[in-house]
Amino acid sequence: MKWSVMGSAGAGDEQERALRALYEEQADPLYTYVVRLLGGDRYRAEDIVQETLLRCWRRQDLGVGGQLLRPWLFRVARNLVIDGHRRRLARPHEIDGGNWLAELSDEADEIEELLSSVVVGEALKALAPAHREVLYETYFVGRTTQEAAVALGVPQGTVKSRVFYALRALRLALEERGVAVGGSRPARAARA
């Protein structure tokens, strides 16, 4: 990784040259060490390296040889990583935007489904008992018109007719409750 230090290469006083030398000697090995500590998070590693070198510049004699300074730098970087980890543990768990939106979408779908079932239940109560029975047998139980005819004790043609008129009445009852029902034909016809 190429590290840049402010200022021109030839300018500056002794302190600035020492800082430049510090970056050139220590930044790459320190960065490699911190990336390993952070499990590959390069962006956080850059921040830790920058903070470590800044602390060194503020508190240490930059004229000291690089090999004597390296253990101190690695210890400071390690402490910064540990402090960051502890700080994240002390805060409430961060919510990932993608997961949060997916969870919110799933929750909204469940609420929509619940509200729809309540509205459909209320609309079904507005139907005549014969229409409710035929819709229950064909849609909710899942019987064919022939099976529903046997269960209800009426001819199969009567079941088909009642299903047609029950769906039409249900569509009107839903529209009265503010539910837009698309299409002119029922979404699901009774099975023959």
VOGU-3710 file (C-alpha; in Angstrom, 3 decimals, decimal comma):
1> mkwsvmgsag> 0,000/0,000/0,000  1,356/3,444/-0,868  0,991/5,921/1,991  1,074/9,631/1,343  2,276/12,312/3,705  1,237/15,932/3,313  3,777/18,363/1,960  6,342/18,128/-0,794  9,063/15,514/-0,755  11,969/17,916/-0,240
11> agdeqeralr> 10,334/20,497/2,000  9,975/20,682/5,740  11,908/20,826/8,924  13,495/18,001/10,843  10,183/17,015/12,511  8,429/16,687/9,153  11,265/14,604/7,693  11,102/12,346/10,747  7,350/11,925/10,263  7,876/11,087/6,592
21> alyeeqadpl> 10,517/8,512/7,525  8,169/7,043/10,123  5,477/6,556/7,486  7,895/5,057/4,988  9,376/2,606/7,497  6,353/1,610/9,554  3,113/2,102/7,639  3,178/-1,013/5,451  4,132/-3,584/8,142  1,722/-1,943/10,600
31> ytyvvrllgg> -1,081/-1,981/8,026  -0,515/-5,691/7,283  -0,643/-6,484/11,007  -3,825/-4,471/11,612  -5,629/-5,926/8,584  -4,989/-9,375/10,047  -6,318/-8,267/13,451  -9,476/-6,893/11,833  -10,164/-9,961/9,722  -9,486/-8,218/6,417
41> dryraedivq> -11,324/-4,921/6,976  -8,963/-2,684/4,997  -10,839/0,567/5,586  -10,829/0,247/9,363  -7,195/-0,864/9,170  -6,254/2,352/7,367  -7,952/4,379/10,102  -6,158/2,437/12,861  -2,755/2,841/11,166  -3,325/6,546/10,700
51> etllrcwrrq> -4,352/6,985/14,345  -1,383/4,916/15,546  1,144/6,923/13,542  -0,495/10,177/14,640  -0,183/9,152/18,296  3,434/8,245/17,720  4,103/11,613/16,137  2,482/13,405/19,094  4,052/11,377/21,913  7,318/9,802/20,784
61> dlgvggqllr> 10,717/11,001/19,743  10,641/10,388/16,006  14,426/10,418/15,860  14,566/6,999/17,576  15,369/4,048/15,284  12,453/2,309/13,566  13,143/-1,113/15,045  12,871/0,210/18,624  9,667/2,044/17,789  7,915/-0,859/16,017
71> pwlfrvarnl> 6,860/-2,852/19,139  5,329/0,305/20,619  3,439/1,007/17,354  2,097/-2,543/17,139  0,954/-2,410/20,773  -0,834/0,918/20,231  -2,510/-0,417/17,061  -3,597/-3,595/18,871  -5,036/-1,519/21,737  -6,947/0,661/19,257
81> vidghrrrla> -8,443/-2,446/17,624  -9,476/-3,831/21,038  -10,943/-0,474/22,092  -12,965/-0,298/18,873  -14,269/-3,810/19,406  -15,286/-3,028/22,995  -16,964/0,198/21,906  -19,082/-1,683/19,343  -20,065/-4,261/21,976  -21,152/-1,504/24,372
91> rpheidggnw> -23,476/0,067/21,797  -26,811/-1,420/20,771  -26,570/-3,848/17,871  -26,362/-2,066/14,539  -29,032/-2,968/12,044  -27,925/-3,769/8,534  -30,037/-1,734/6,082  -30,671/-4,586/3,704  -31,796/-7,002/6,384  -33,869/-4,337/8,096
101> laelsdeade> -35,680/-3,499/4,894  -36,280/-7,174/4,122  -37,598/-7,764/7,636  -39,796/-4,674/7,366  -41,074/-5,846/3,979  -41,853/-9,317/5,356  -43,610/-7,763/8,334  -45,596/-5,459/6,049  -46,603/-8,461/3,929  -47,804/-10,310/7,038
111> ieellssvvv> -49,792/-7,272/8,179  -51,274/-6,858/4,707  -52,220/-10,530/4,652  -53,824/-10,275/8,090  -55,794/-7,156/7,152  -56,877/-8,749/3,895  -58,134/-11,827/5,720  -60,106/-9,627/8,132  -61,662/-7,691/5,257  -62,466/-10,886/3,335
121> gealkalapa> -63,966/-12,399/6,496  -66,213/-9,371/6,943  -67,209/-9,462/3,273  -68,034/-13,176/3,549  -70,373/-12,427/6,469  -72,355/-10,150/4,125  -73,094/-13,061/1,757  -76,144/-15,267/1,894  -75,580/-18,504/3,878  -75,868/-20,667/0,729
131> hrevlyetyf> -73,155/-18,602/-0,987  -70,862/-18,739/2,064  -71,280/-22,533/2,241  -70,421/-23,103/-1,403  -67,363/-20,820/-1,246  -66,218/-22,527/1,930  -66,485/-25,989/0,372  -64,848/-25,090/-2,960  -62,221/-22,510/-1,962  -61,350/-23,090/1,675
141> vgrttqeaav> -61,773/-26,861/1,883  -60,612/-27,289/-1,716  -63,326/-29,619/-2,957  -64,346/-29,971/-6,557  -67,858/-28,887/-7,513  -68,894/-32,540/-7,572  -67,465/-33,175/-4,066  -69,049/-29,942/-2,784  -72,414/-31,016/-4,262  -72,253/-34,284/-2,321
151> algvpqgtvk> -71,195/-32,508/0,904  -73,952/-29,884/0,591  -76,616/-32,306/-0,691  -77,397/-30,287/-3,827  -76,893/-30,952/-7,558  -73,498/-30,133/-9,114  -75,074/-27,520/-11,411  -76,464/-25,726/-8,359  -72,961/-25,616/-6,821  -71,525/-24,127/-10,025
161> srvfyalral> -74,274/-21,523/-10,178  -73,887/-20,623/-6,487  -70,108/-20,288/-6,869  -70,586/-17,883/-9,767  -73,090/-15,690/-7,920  -71,213/-15,956/-4,605  -67,996/-14,685/-6,194  -69,888/-11,826/-7,817  -71,498/-10,895/-4,482  -68,137/-11,216/-2,716
171> rlaleergva> -66,520/-8,873/-5,249  -69,243/-6,281/-4,601  -68,921/-6,687/-0,826  -65,137/-6,184/-1,060  -65,542/-3,109/-3,271  -67,957/-1,656/-0,712  -65,183/-2,066/1,867  -62,682/-0,215/-0,316  -60,838/-3,218/-1,749  -60,118/-2,906/-5,454
181> vggsrparaa> -60,863/-6,236/-7,091  -59,228/-6,510/-10,522  -60,603/-8,212/-13,594  -64,109/-9,162/-14,530  -63,645/-12,869/-13,855  -62,920/-14,446/-10,490  -59,242/-14,968/-9,750  -59,844/-18,649/-9,108  -62,764/-20,628/-10,463  -64,157/-23,639/-8,691
191> ra> -62,712/-26,899/-9,958  -65,047/-29,052/-12,003
//
